[in-house]
Amino acid sequence: MSDKNNVVLTKKTGCNKNLNFGFRSRNNRQSTNDWELHINILMPRYYEAEEESSSIWKPACSGLRVELQECLAESDCYKKDGHTIRECVALGNHPSIPNECNVLRNSFFECKRSLLDMRTRFRGRKGY
């Protein structure tokens, strides 16, 4: 029997199935050990907009790659000097590249290197 609170009284069976019989009447002469009370509580689910696209495969370190690209696109190396983003990465510690971009470049390098290192493949990448 089910009501507003999802309370169900089921009979134990020999197999893995539970049969719904409702509440036992007085005429039913089975032992009380044959019955169980199941309370189903439905928890609310909170979905974010990104969860829909989570089924799409993303390459490893893609988040760091996007952040590095955005950082270098805002740097003077790309805007004023006219270099491409790839050239700005190749310049390394150039004065026109902010320190934040250098930190992101190093983190991206460590992330990519961890894909080849068997020890980090088993343990997982740090901080992720």
Backbone as numpy.savetxt, mean C-alpha at the origin, in Angstrom:
# Nx Ny Nz CAx CAy CAz Cx Cy Cz
-30.88 -16.43 11.90 -31.73 -15.25 11.90 -30.84 -14.02 11.90
-31.19 -13.06 11.10 -30.37 -11.86 10.99 -31.24 -10.65 11.28
-30.69 -9.68 12.00 -31.42 -8.45 12.26 -30.55 -7.26 11.91
-30.89 -6.10 12.41 -30.17 -4.88 12.06 -28.71 -4.90 12.48
-28.39 -5.60 13.54 -27.01 -5.63 14.05 -26.20 -6.79 13.49
-26.77 -7.53 12.53 -26.08 -8.67 11.92 -25.71 -9.73 12.95
-26.65 -10.10 13.82 -26.42 -11.17 14.78 -27.01 -12.44 14.19
-26.21 -13.49 14.09 -26.65 -14.72 13.46 -26.36 -15.88 14.41
-27.34 -16.74 14.61 -27.15 -17.95 15.40 -27.04 -19.10 14.41
-25.94 -19.80 14.43 -25.71 -20.87 13.46 -25.45 -22.18 14.17
-25.73 -23.27 13.48 -25.49 -24.60 14.03 -24.14 -25.10 13.56
-23.37 -25.70 14.48 -22.08 -26.28 14.12 -22.33 -27.53 13.29
-21.58 -27.67 12.24 -21.68 -28.88 11.43 -20.31 -29.54 11.39
-20.26 -30.76 10.87 -19.00 -31.47 10.80 -18.05 -30.90 9.77
-18.58 -30.21 8.77 -17.71 -29.65 7.74 -17.45 -28.17 8.05
-16.87 -27.46 7.11 -16.51 -26.07 7.34 -17.68 -25.10 7.16
-18.83 -25.59 6.75 -19.96 -24.71 6.51 -20.74 -24.47 7.80
-21.31 -23.30 7.94 -22.24 -23.01 9.03 -23.62 -22.85 8.42
-24.59 -23.57 8.96 -25.96 -23.47 8.46 -26.73 -22.50 9.33
-27.44 -21.57 8.72 -28.22 -20.58 9.47 -29.58 -21.18 9.80
-29.89 -21.32 11.08 -31.16 -21.87 11.52 -31.99 -20.86 12.29
-31.47 -19.73 12.64 -32.19 -18.80 13.48 -32.07 -19.20 14.94
-32.90 -18.62 15.78 -32.83 -18.94 17.20 -33.58 -20.23 17.47
-33.07 -21.02 18.41 -33.62 -22.33 18.72 -34.92 -22.18 19.51
-35.91 -22.96 19.14 -37.17 -22.93 19.88 -37.09 -23.90 21.06
-38.07 -23.85 21.95 -38.07 -24.72 23.13 -38.31 -26.18 22.76
-39.01 -26.41 21.65 -39.32 -27.78 21.25 -38.10 -28.49 20.68
-37.12 -27.74 20.23 -35.93 -28.35 19.65 -35.05 -28.84 20.80
-34.80 -30.15 20.88 -34.13 -30.74 22.02 -32.67 -31.08 21.72
-31.95 -30.16 21.13 -30.54 -30.40 20.88 -29.73 -29.75 22.00
-28.54 -30.27 22.21 -27.71 -29.72 23.28 -27.24 -28.32 22.90
-26.92 -27.53 23.90 -26.49 -26.15 23.66 -25.10 -26.09 23.05
-24.34 -27.19 23.10 -23.01 -27.19 22.51 -23.04 -27.21 20.98
-24.21 -27.51 20.40 -24.33 -27.56 18.94 -24.55 -26.18 18.33
-24.68 -25.16 19.14 -25.03 -23.84 18.61 -23.94 -22.82 18.91
-23.72 -21.91 17.98 -22.77 -20.82 18.17 -23.46 -19.51 17.84
-22.99 -18.45 18.44 -23.51 -17.13 18.14 -22.44 -16.35 17.41
-22.73 -15.90 16.20 -21.79 -15.13 15.40 -22.28 -13.69 15.32
-21.42 -12.76 15.63 -21.75 -11.34 15.51 -20.85 -10.76 14.43
-21.46 -10.32 13.36 -20.71 -9.73 12.26 -20.74 -8.22 12.38
-19.59 -7.62 12.54 -19.50 -6.17 12.64 -18.87 -5.67 11.36
-19.58 -4.80 10.68 -19.07 -4.25 9.44 -18.36 -2.95 9.74
-17.07 -2.90 9.44 -16.28 -1.70 9.65 -16.34 -0.84 8.40
-16.37 0.47 8.57 -16.38 1.34 7.38 -15.03 1.29 6.67
-15.08 1.41 5.37 -13.86 1.43 4.58 -13.65 2.83 4.04
-12.43 3.27 4.10 -12.08 4.58 3.60 -11.19 4.41 2.38
-11.64 4.94 1.29 -10.89 4.83 0.05 -10.30 6.17 -0.32
-9.12 6.12 -0.88 -8.48 7.32 -1.40 -8.49 7.25 -2.91
-8.29 8.37 -3.54 -8.33 8.41 -5.00 -7.21 7.58 -5.61
-6.08 7.44 -4.93 -4.95 6.70 -5.47 -5.18 5.20 -5.44
-6.12 4.73 -4.64 -6.31 3.29 -4.52 -6.84 2.68 -5.81
-7.58 3.44 -6.61 -8.07 2.93 -7.87 -6.92 2.62 -8.81
-5.90 3.46 -8.81 -4.77 3.25 -9.70 -3.70 2.35 -9.08
-3.95 1.83 -7.87 -2.94 0.98 -7.23 -2.81 -0.37 -7.91
-3.83 -0.78 -8.69 -3.73 -2.05 -9.38 -2.79 -1.97 -10.58
-2.46 -0.77 -11.00 -1.54 -0.59 -12.12 -0.12 -0.77 -11.61
0.67 -1.55 -12.33 2.05 -1.82 -11.92 2.88 -0.57 -12.09
3.66 -0.24 -11.06 4.57 0.90 -11.10 5.99 0.38 -10.93
6.93 0.92 -11.69 8.32 0.48 -11.51 8.86 0.89 -10.15
9.86 0.16 -9.70 10.47 0.47 -8.42 11.12 1.85 -8.47
11.09 2.55 -7.37 11.72 3.87 -7.21 11.05 4.94 -8.08
9.84 4.69 -8.55 9.19 5.67 -9.44 8.83 6.95 -8.69
8.52 6.86 -7.40 8.21 8.07 -6.63 9.41 8.99 -6.52
10.57 8.41 -6.24 11.79 9.22 -6.17 12.16 9.80 -7.53
11.91 9.04 -8.58 12.22 9.53 -9.92 11.38 10.76 -10.26
10.10 10.72 -9.93 9.21 11.85 -10.21 9.62 13.07 -9.39
9.93 12.86 -8.11 10.35 13.98 -7.26 11.65 14.60 -7.76
12.58 13.77 -8.21 13.85 14.28 -8.74 13.62 15.06 -10.03
12.75 14.57 -10.90 12.45 15.29 -12.13 11.81 16.64 -11.85
10.87 16.67 -10.89 10.22 17.94 -10.55 11.20 18.92 -9.94
12.09 18.42 -9.09 13.08 19.29 -8.45 14.04 19.88 -9.49
14.51 19.04 -10.41 15.44 19.53 -11.43 14.75 20.45 -12.44
13.46 20.25 -12.67 12.73 21.13 -13.59 12.58 22.53 -13.01
12.63 22.66 -11.68 12.54 23.96 -11.02 13.90 24.59 -10.78
14.98 23.89 -11.09 16.32 24.40 -10.78 16.80 25.38 -11.85
17.85 26.14 -11.49 18.44 27.10 -12.43 19.17 26.39 -13.56
19.64 25.20 -13.32 20.34 24.43 -14.35 19.43 24.20 -15.55
18.18 23.90 -15.29 17.22 23.63 -16.36 16.62 24.93 -16.91
16.24 25.84 -16.01 15.55 27.06 -16.43 16.48 28.07 -17.07
17.55 28.43 -16.39 18.41 29.52 -16.86 19.53 29.05 -17.79
20.16 27.94 -17.44 21.31 27.47 -18.24 20.88 26.74 -19.51
19.64 26.27 -19.57 19.13 25.62 -20.77 19.53 24.17 -20.94
20.02 23.53 -19.88 20.38 22.11 -19.96 19.11 21.26 -19.87
19.19 20.05 -20.38 18.09 19.11 -20.19 18.19 18.54 -18.77
17.13 17.88 -18.34 17.12 17.29 -17.00 18.19 16.21 -16.89
18.37 15.44 -17.96 19.40 14.40 -17.96 20.80 15.00 -17.82
21.03 16.12 -18.49 22.34 16.78 -18.38 22.55 17.35 -16.98
21.48 17.85 -16.38 21.59 18.38 -15.01 21.95 17.28 -14.02
21.39 16.08 -14.23 21.74 14.95 -13.36 23.20 14.58 -13.55
23.66 14.62 -14.79 25.05 14.24 -15.09 26.05 15.25 -14.54
25.63 16.51 -14.36 26.55 17.53 -13.84 26.95 17.26 -12.39
26.10 16.58 -11.64 26.43 16.27 -10.25 26.25 17.47 -9.34
27.25 17.80 -8.54 27.17 18.91 -7.58 27.51 20.23 -8.25
26.68 20.64 -9.15 26.86 21.92 -9.85 26.24 23.02 -8.99
26.79 24.24 -9.00 26.23 25.32 -8.16 24.80 25.71 -8.53
24.38 25.45 -9.77 23.02 25.84 -10.16 21.97 24.80 -9.74
22.41 23.69 -9.18 21.48 22.65 -8.72 21.35 22.76 -7.21
20.11 22.89 -6.69 19.93 23.00 -5.23 20.36 21.72 -4.50
20.65 21.87 -3.23 21.07 20.74 -2.41 19.97 19.69 -2.29
18.69 20.12 -2.29 17.57 19.17 -2.20 17.59 18.20 -3.38
17.91 18.71 -4.56 17.97 17.85 -5.75 19.13 16.87 -5.66
20.24 17.30 -5.08 21.37 16.38 -4.90 21.04 15.27 -3.91
20.28 15.61 -2.87 19.86 14.60 -1.90 18.90 13.61 -2.57
17.97 14.12 -3.38 17.05 13.24 -4.09 17.79 12.36 -5.10
18.80 12.92 -5.76 19.59 12.15 -6.72 20.32 11.01 -6.02
20.87 11.29 -4.84 21.55 10.25 -4.07 20.57 9.18 -3.59
19.39 9.60 -3.15 18.38 8.64 -2.70 17.90 7.76 -3.85
17.74 8.36 -5.02 17.33 7.60 -6.20 18.41 6.58 -6.57
19.67 6.99 -6.49 20.78 6.08 -6.76 20.78 4.91 -5.78
20.59 5.20 -4.49 20.57 4.14 -3.48 19.40 3.19 -3.70
18.27 3.73 -4.11 17.10 2.90 -4.37 17.36 1.96 -5.54
17.92 2.48 -6.61 18.22 1.65 -7.77 19.30 0.61 -7.45
20.29 0.99 -6.66 21.34 0.05 -6.29 20.79 -1.07 -5.42
19.79 -0.75 -4.59 19.22 -1.77 -3.72 18.48 -2.85 -4.50
18.09 -2.56 -5.73 17.42 -3.57 -6.54 18.37 -4.68 -6.97
19.65 -4.36 -7.05 20.65 -5.35 -7.46 21.29 -6.07 -6.29
21.28 -5.47 -5.12 21.91 -6.03 -3.94 20.99 -7.09 -3.32
21.46 -8.32 -3.26 20.62 -9.41 -2.75 20.28 -9.24 -1.28
21.15 -8.66 -0.52 20.87 -8.48 0.91 19.69 -7.54 1.11
19.66 -6.43 0.37 18.53 -5.51 0.51 17.28 -6.03 -0.18
17.44 -6.92 -1.15 16.25 -7.51 -1.77 15.50 -8.38 -0.78
16.23 -9.10 0.08 15.58 -9.93 1.08 15.06 -9.10 2.25
15.83 -8.13 2.69 15.45 -7.32 3.85 14.48 -6.22 3.49
14.48 -5.78 2.25 13.65 -4.67 1.83 14.42 -3.37 1.88
13.96 -2.41 1.11 14.63 -1.12 1.08 14.37 -0.37 2.37
15.34 0.35 2.86 15.21 1.10 4.10 14.32 2.31 3.87
13.41 2.53 4.78 12.56 3.71 4.71 11.38 3.57 3.78
11.15 2.38 3.23 10.01 2.19 2.34 9.12 1.11 2.87
